[in-house]
Amino acid sequence: MSMELILQLLQTASVVLAVVVAMGTIRGRDNDRASTITKMQVDIEYLKRQIDGFDKQMEKISEQEACCKTISKRLVDHLCLDQGCKKEGERE
């Protein structure tokens, strides 16, 4: 075997090896992208659940505020009846 033939075979083998390595790298990047996208989707779903929970809590807080206003008005009315004071808007 001549030296030229050995160098040509070595060069061909290195090109084939480079192509195989490049294909493996591309496949690895696709897998990384897929896992990143999956993780992002899971995070988005978690955030949606948290926001839904927050909205439910805000509804409950609004209901509690309305209850407190009603209770406060009833207490003021009751105290006015007990003490004989006049409510807002009443004349003497």
N, C-alpha and C positions, 0 to 999 in steps of 0.2 A: 504494500500500500504506500502510495506516495504521500508526501506531506501536504500537497494541495488537496487531495481527497479527504484526508483526516480533518483539515481545517474547514472544508465545505460541510462535512458531516457534523462537526462541532457547531458551526454557525447555524445549520438547519435545526439541530437539536435545541440550541439556545432560543431560536425564534419560536419554535413549538412550545417550549417551556414558558416563554414570556406570554404567549397567547393564553395558555392554560392558567397562569397566575392572574392575568388580567380578567379572565372570565370568572374566576373564583372571587376576586375582589368585587366585581360588579354584583355578583349574587349576594355576597355578604352585605353590601350596601343596601340592596333591596330588602333583605331581612331586617336590617337595622331600621330602615324607614317604616316597614310594616309594624315593627314593635313600637316605634315611636308614635305612629298614628293610632295604634290600639291604645296605648297609654293615654294619649290625649283624649280619645273618645271616653275612656273610663273617667278621667278627670272632669270632663264636661258633664257627664251624667251625674257625678257626685255633686258638682256645683248646682245643677238643676234641682236635685233633691233638697239641697240646703236652702235654695231660694224658695222652693215650694213650702218648706217648713217655716221659713221666715214670714212668708205671706200669711200662713195660717196663724202664726203668733200675733201678727199685726191685727188680724181680724178679731182675735180673742181680746187683745188690748183695747180695741175700739169698743167692743161690747162691754168690757169692764168700765171704761170711761163713761159710757151711757148709763150704766147701772149706778155708778158713783154720783153722777149728776142727779139722777132721780132720787136716790137716797138722801142726798144733801138737800134737795128741795123739800122733800117730805119732812126732814128734821126741822128745817127752818119754819115750815108751816106749823108743825106741831109745837115748837117753842113759842111761836107767835100766838097760837091759841091758848097755851098755858099762861103766858105772861100778858096777854091782852094787847100785844103790839099790833100795829097795822102793817099789812103786807104792802109791797110796792104796788102803786097804782090805785090804792084804796083812798077814799076821802074820809075826812073826819065826820 
